[in-house]
Amino acid sequence: MPNTSSAKKRLRQNEVRKAHNLSMKRAMRTQLRKVREALKAGDADLASTEFRAAAQKLDRAGSRNIIHRNAAARIKSRLSAQIKAIQQR
């Protein structure tokens, strides 16, 4: 447990930030799941619209260090390649 008042404040700030980061990560994962479900169903139009929202959430999470920005870029690249492959069929 923190002893000083500044350490107590830091603990409160960390708890608030952790809750915010987890909610952003959860929203990002939910959006990615929607893209993957659309890909599995073979619906290229739905997948591309869901991908736009997912890319926005990935970029936001990457810029705020919730996930690494290279990981966000890698996920976006792989999903866009899968969408492109479905559209060419």
Chimera marker file (.cmm) of the C-alpha trace (Angstrom):
<marker_set name="trace">
<marker id="1" x="0.000" y="0.000" z="0.000" r="1" g="1" b="0" radius="0.5"/>
<marker id="2" x="1.201" y="3.522" z="-0.729" r="1" g="1" b="0" radius="0.5"/>
<marker id="3" x="2.293" y="5.578" z="2.237" r="1" g="1" b="0" radius="0.5"/>
<marker id="4" x="2.697" y="9.091" z="0.916" r="1" g="1" b="0" radius="0.5"/>
<marker id="5" x="-0.135" y="11.203" z="-0.430" r="1" g="1" b="0" radius="0.5"/>
<marker id="6" x="1.541" y="11.457" z="-3.835" r="1" g="1" b="0" radius="0.5"/>
<marker id="7" x="1.823" y="7.666" z="-3.995" r="1" g="1" b="0" radius="0.5"/>
<marker id="8" x="-1.873" y="7.356" z="-3.112" r="1" g="1" b="0" radius="0.5"/>
<marker id="9" x="-2.773" y="9.773" z="-5.889" r="1" g="1" b="0" radius="0.5"/>
<marker id="10" x="-0.572" y="7.871" z="-8.345" r="1" g="1" b="0" radius="0.5"/>
<marker id="11" x="-2.375" y="4.641" z="-7.416" r="1" g="1" b="0" radius="0.5"/>
<marker id="12" x="-5.763" y="6.270" z="-8.068" r="1" g="1" b="0" radius="0.5"/>
<marker id="13" x="-4.556" y="7.598" z="-11.428" r="1" g="1" b="0" radius="0.5"/>
<marker id="14" x="-3.174" y="4.201" z="-12.406" r="1" g="1" b="0" radius="0.5"/>
<marker id="15" x="-6.485" y="2.492" z="-11.636" r="1" g="1" b="0" radius="0.5"/>
<marker id="16" x="-8.438" y="4.982" z="-13.764" r="1" g="1" b="0" radius="0.5"/>
<marker id="17" x="-5.978" y="4.702" z="-16.655" r="1" g="1" b="0" radius="0.5"/>
<marker id="18" x="-5.969" y="0.914" z="-16.474" r="1" g="1" b="0" radius="0.5"/>
<marker id="19" x="-9.769" y="0.800" z="-16.691" r="1" g="1" b="0" radius="0.5"/>
<marker id="20" x="-9.751" y="3.177" z="-19.663" r="1" g="1" b="0" radius="0.5"/>
<marker id="21" x="-7.034" y="1.227" z="-21.476" r="1" g="1" b="0" radius="0.5"/>
<marker id="22" x="-8.841" y="-2.074" z="-20.917" r="1" g="1" b="0" radius="0.5"/>
<marker id="23" x="-12.093" y="-0.675" z="-22.292" r="1" g="1" b="0" radius="0.5"/>
<marker id="24" x="-10.298" y="0.629" z="-25.400" r="1" g="1" b="0" radius="0.5"/>
<marker id="25" x="-8.588" y="-2.731" z="-25.888" r="1" g="1" b="0" radius="0.5"/>
<marker id="26" x="-11.904" y="-4.560" z="-25.450" r="1" g="1" b="0" radius="0.5"/>
<marker id="27" x="-13.614" y="-2.329" z="-28.031" r="1" g="1" b="0" radius="0.5"/>
<marker id="28" x="-10.724" y="-2.894" z="-30.444" r="1" g="1" b="0" radius="0.5"/>
<marker id="29" x="-10.904" y="-6.669" z="-30.036" r="1" g="1" b="0" radius="0.5"/>
<marker id="30" x="-14.673" y="-6.640" z="-30.527" r="1" g="1" b="0" radius="0.5"/>
<marker id="31" x="-14.285" y="-4.722" z="-33.776" r="1" g="1" b="0" radius="0.5"/>
<marker id="32" x="-11.584" y="-7.142" z="-34.968" r="1" g="1" b="0" radius="0.5"/>
<marker id="33" x="-13.907" y="-10.042" z="-34.181" r="1" g="1" b="0" radius="0.5"/>
<marker id="34" x="-16.609" y="-8.456" z="-36.330" r="1" g="1" b="0" radius="0.5"/>
<marker id="35" x="-14.164" y="-8.182" z="-39.249" r="1" g="1" b="0" radius="0.5"/>
<marker id="36" x="-13.048" y="-11.794" z="-38.848" r="1" g="1" b="0" radius="0.5"/>
<marker id="37" x="-16.646" y="-13.027" z="-38.671" r="1" g="1" b="0" radius="0.5"/>
<marker id="38" x="-17.481" y="-11.158" z="-41.879" r="1" g="1" b="0" radius="0.5"/>
<marker id="39" x="-14.417" y="-12.687" z="-43.533" r="1" g="1" b="0" radius="0.5"/>
<marker id="40" x="-15.414" y="-16.153" z="-42.394" r="1" g="1" b="0" radius="0.5"/>
<marker id="41" x="-18.910" y="-15.608" z="-43.784" r="1" g="1" b="0" radius="0.5"/>
<marker id="42" x="-17.389" y="-14.489" z="-47.090" r="1" g="1" b="0" radius="0.5"/>
<marker id="43" x="-19.083" y="-11.073" z="-47.033" r="1" g="1" b="0" radius="0.5"/>
<marker id="44" x="-16.491" y="-8.742" z="-48.566" r="1" g="1" b="0" radius="0.5"/>
<marker id="45" x="-18.646" y="-5.607" z="-48.365" r="1" g="1" b="0" radius="0.5"/>
<marker id="46" x="-19.395" y="-6.022" z="-44.670" r="1" g="1" b="0" radius="0.5"/>
<marker id="47" x="-15.776" y="-6.954" z="-43.979" r="1" g="1" b="0" radius="0.5"/>
<marker id="48" x="-14.467" y="-3.825" z="-45.670" r="1" g="1" b="0" radius="0.5"/>
<marker id="49" x="-16.849" y="-1.527" z="-43.781" r="1" g="1" b="0" radius="0.5"/>
<marker id="50" x="-16.040" y="-3.201" z="-40.470" r="1" g="1" b="0" radius="0.5"/>
<marker id="51" x="-12.339" y="-3.032" z="-41.364" r="1" g="1" b="0" radius="0.5"/>
<marker id="52" x="-12.476" y="0.763" z="-41.636" r="1" g="1" b="0" radius="0.5"/>
<marker id="53" x="-13.761" y="1.014" z="-38.076" r="1" g="1" b="0" radius="0.5"/>
<marker id="54" x="-11.248" y="-1.574" z="-36.892" r="1" g="1" b="0" radius="0.5"/>
<marker id="55" x="-8.358" y="0.277" z="-38.534" r="1" g="1" b="0" radius="0.5"/>
<marker id="56" x="-9.380" y="3.448" z="-36.753" r="1" g="1" b="0" radius="0.5"/>
<marker id="57" x="-9.470" y="1.677" z="-33.390" r="1" g="1" b="0" radius="0.5"/>
<marker id="58" x="-6.132" y="-0.016" z="-34.079" r="1" g="1" b="0" radius="0.5"/>
<marker id="59" x="-4.497" y="3.286" z="-34.983" r="1" g="1" b="0" radius="0.5"/>
<marker id="60" x="-5.889" y="4.924" z="-31.861" r="1" g="1" b="0" radius="0.5"/>
<marker id="61" x="-4.686" y="2.072" z="-29.648" r="1" g="1" b="0" radius="0.5"/>
<marker id="62" x="-1.276" y="2.084" z="-31.302" r="1" g="1" b="0" radius="0.5"/>
<marker id="63" x="-0.811" y="5.819" z="-30.932" r="1" g="1" b="0" radius="0.5"/>
<marker id="64" x="-1.729" y="5.641" z="-27.241" r="1" g="1" b="0" radius="0.5"/>
<marker id="65" x="0.589" y="2.685" z="-26.524" r="1" g="1" b="0" radius="0.5"/>
<marker id="66" x="-2.249" y="0.348" z="-25.604" r="1" g="1" b="0" radius="0.5"/>
<marker id="67" x="-0.740" y="-1.998" z="-28.175" r="1" g="1" b="0" radius="0.5"/>
<marker id="68" x="2.503" y="-1.490" z="-30.048" r="1" g="1" b="0" radius="0.5"/>
<marker id="69" x="2.079" y="0.581" z="-33.187" r="1" g="1" b="0" radius="0.5"/>
<marker id="70" x="3.893" y="-2.041" z="-35.278" r="1" g="1" b="0" radius="0.5"/>
<marker id="71" x="1.489" y="-4.690" z="-33.996" r="1" g="1" b="0" radius="0.5"/>
<marker id="72" x="-1.423" y="-2.480" z="-35.055" r="1" g="1" b="0" radius="0.5"/>
<marker id="73" x="0.110" y="-2.071" z="-38.510" r="1" g="1" b="0" radius="0.5"/>
<marker id="74" x="0.695" y="-5.818" z="-38.785" r="1" g="1" b="0" radius="0.5"/>
<marker id="75" x="-2.909" y="-6.643" z="-37.873" r="1" g="1" b="0" radius="0.5"/>
<marker id="76" x="-4.245" y="-4.078" z="-40.350" r="1" g="1" b="0" radius="0.5"/>
<marker id="77" x="-1.992" y="-5.432" z="-43.103" r="1" g="1" b="0" radius="0.5"/>
<marker id="78" x="-3.068" y="-9.028" z="-42.572" r="1" g="1" b="0" radius="0.5"/>
<marker id="79" x="-6.763" y="-8.168" z="-42.447" r="1" g="1" b="0" radius="0.5"/>
<marker id="80" x="-6.587" y="-6.004" z="-45.564" r="1" g="1" b="0" radius="0.5"/>
<marker id="81" x="-4.813" y="-8.818" z="-47.417" r="1" g="1" b="0" radius="0.5"/>
<marker id="82" x="-7.582" y="-11.236" z="-46.411" r="1" g="1" b="0" radius="0.5"/>
<marker id="83" x="-10.265" y="-8.778" z="-47.538" r="1" g="1" b="0" radius="0.5"/>
<marker id="84" x="-8.479" y="-8.266" z="-50.846" r="1" g="1" b="0" radius="0.5"/>
<marker id="85" x="-8.271" y="-12.024" z="-51.371" r="1" g="1" b="0" radius="0.5"/>
<marker id="86" x="-12.021" y="-12.413" z="-50.809" r="1" g="1" b="0" radius="0.5"/>
<marker id="87" x="-12.842" y="-9.532" z="-53.171" r="1" g="1" b="0" radius="0.5"/>
<marker id="88" x="-10.812" y="-11.107" z="-55.989" r="1" g="1" b="0" radius="0.5"/>
<marker id="89" x="-12.811" y="-14.342" z="-55.872" r="1" g="1" b="0" radius="0.5"/>
<link id1="1" id2="2" r="1" g="1" b="0" radius="0.2"/>
<link id1="2" id2="3" r="1" g="1" b="0" radius="0.2"/>
<link id1="3" id2="4" r="1" g="1" b="0" radius="0.2"/>
<link id1="4" id2="5" r="1" g="1" b="0" radius="0.2"/>
<link id1="5" id2="6" r="1" g="1" b="0" radius="0.2"/>
<link id1="6" id2="7" r="1" g="1" b="0" radius="0.2"/>
<link id1="7" id2="8" r="1" g="1" b="0" radius="0.2"/>
<link id1="8" id2="9" r="1" g="1" b="0" radius="0.2"/>
<link id1="9" id2="10" r="1" g="1" b="0" radius="0.2"/>
<link id1="10" id2="11" r="1" g="1" b="0" radius="0.2"/>
<link id1="11" id2="12" r="1" g="1" b="0" radius="0.2"/>
<link id1="12" id2="13" r="1" g="1" b="0" radius="0.2"/>
<link id1="13" id2="14" r="1" g="1" b="0" radius="0.2"/>
<link id1="14" id2="15" r="1" g="1" b="0" radius="0.2"/>
<link id1="15" id2="16" r="1" g="1" b="0" radius="0.2"/>
<link id1="16" id2="17" r="1" g="1" b="0" radius="0.2"/>
<link id1="17" id2="18" r="1" g="1" b="0" radius="0.2"/>
<link id1="18" id2="19" r="1" g="1" b="0" radius="0.2"/>
<link id1="19" id2="20" r="1" g="1" b="0" radius="0.2"/>
<link id1="20" id2="21" r="1" g="1" b="0" radius="0.2"/>
<link id1="21" id2="22" r="1" g="1" b="0" radius="0.2"/>
<link id1="22" id2="23" r="1" g="1" b="0" radius="0.2"/>
<link id1="23" id2="24" r="1" g="1" b="0" radius="0.2"/>
<link id1="24" id2="25" r="1" g="1" b="0" radius="0.2"/>
<link id1="25" id2="26" r="1" g="1" b="0" radius="0.2"/>
<link id1="26" id2="27" r="1" g="1" b="0" radius="0.2"/>
<link id1="27" id2="28" r="1" g="1" b="0" radius="0.2"/>
<link id1="28" id2="29" r="1" g="1" b="0" radius="0.2"/>
<link id1="29" id2="30" r="1" g="1" b="0" radius="0.2"/>
<link id1="30" id2="31" r="1" g="1" b="0" radius="0.2"/>
<link id1="31" id2="32" r="1" g="1" b="0" radius="0.2"/>
<link id1="32" id2="33" r="1" g="1" b="0" radius="0.2"/>
<link id1="33" id2="34" r="1" g="1" b="0" radius="0.2"/>
<link id1="34" id2="35" r="1" g="1" b="0" radius="0.2"/>
<link id1="35" id2="36" r="1" g="1" b="0" radius="0.2"/>
<link id1="36" id2="37" r="1" g="1" b="0" radius="0.2"/>
<link id1="37" id2="38" r="1" g="1" b="0" radius="0.2"/>
<link id1="38" id2="39" r="1" g="1" b="0" radius="0.2"/>
<link id1="39" id2="40" r="1" g="1" b="0" radius="0.2"/>
<link id1="40" id2="41" r="1" g="1" b="0" radius="0.2"/>
<link id1="41" id2="42" r="1" g="1" b="0" radius="0.2"/>
<link id1="42" id2="43" r="1" g="1" b="0" radius="0.2"/>
<link id1="43" id2="44" r="1" g="1" b="0" radius="0.2"/>
<link id1="44" id2="45" r="1" g="1" b="0" radius="0.2"/>
<link id1="45" id2="46" r="1" g="1" b="0" radius="0.2"/>
<link id1="46" id2="47" r="1" g="1" b="0" radius="0.2"/>
<link id1="47" id2="48" r="1" g="1" b="0" radius="0.2"/>
<link id1="48" id2="49" r="1" g="1" b="0" radius="0.2"/>
<link id1="49" id2="50" r="1" g="1" b="0" radius="0.2"/>
<link id1="50" id2="51" r="1" g="1" b="0" radius="0.2"/>
<link id1="51" id2="52" r="1" g="1" b="0" radius="0.2"/>
<link id1="52" id2="53" r="1" g="1" b="0" radius="0.2"/>
<link id1="53" id2="54" r="1" g="1" b="0" radius="0.2"/>
<link id1="54" id2="55" r="1" g="1" b="0" radius="0.2"/>
<link id1="55" id2="56" r="1" g="1" b="0" radius="0.2"/>
<link id1="56" id2="57" r="1" g="1" b="0" radius="0.2"/>
<link id1="57" id2="58" r="1" g="1" b="0" radius="0.2"/>
<link id1="58" id2="59" r="1" g="1" b="0" radius="0.2"/>
<link id1="59" id2="60" r="1" g="1" b="0" radius="0.2"/>
<link id1="60" id2="61" r="1" g="1" b="0" radius="0.2"/>
<link id1="61" id2="62" r="1" g="1" b="0" radius="0.2"/>
<link id1="62" id2="63" r="1" g="1" b="0" radius="0.2"/>
<link id1="63" id2="64" r="1" g="1" b="0" radius="0.2"/>
<link id1="64" id2="65" r="1" g="1" b="0" radius="0.2"/>
<link id1="65" id2="66" r="1" g="1" b="0" radius="0.2"/>
<link id1="66" id2="67" r="1" g="1" b="0" radius="0.2"/>
<link id1="67" id2="68" r="1" g="1" b="0" radius="0.2"/>
<link id1="68" id2="69" r="1" g="1" b="0" radius="0.2"/>
<link id1="69" id2="70" r="1" g="1" b="0" radius="0.2"/>
<link id1="70" id2="71" r="1" g="1" b="0" radius="0.2"/>
<link id1="71" id2="72" r="1" g="1" b="0" radius="0.2"/>
<link id1="72" id2="73" r="1" g="1" b="0" radius="0.2"/>
<link id1="73" id2="74" r="1" g="1" b="0" radius="0.2"/>
<link id1="74" id2="75" r="1" g="1" b="0" radius="0.2"/>
<link id1="75" id2="76" r="1" g="1" b="0" radius="0.2"/>
<link id1="76" id2="77" r="1" g="1" b="0" radius="0.2"/>
<link id1="77" id2="78" r="1" g="1" b="0" radius="0.2"/>
<link id1="78" id2="79" r="1" g="1" b="0" radius="0.2"/>
<link id1="79" id2="80" r="1" g="1" b="0" radius="0.2"/>
<link id1="80" id2="81" r="1" g="1" b="0" radius="0.2"/>
<link id1="81" id2="82" r="1" g="1" b="0" radius="0.2"/>
<link id1="82" id2="83" r="1" g="1" b="0" radius="0.2"/>
<link id1="83" id2="84" r="1" g="1" b="0" radius="0.2"/>
<link id1="84" id2="85" r="1" g="1" b="0" radius="0.2"/>
<link id1="85" id2="86" r="1" g="1" b="0" radius="0.2"/>
<link id1="86" id2="87" r="1" g="1" b="0" radius="0.2"/>
<link id1="87" id2="88" r="1" g="1" b="0" radius="0.2"/>
<link id1="88" id2="89" r="1" g="1" b="0" radius="0.2"/>
</marker_set>
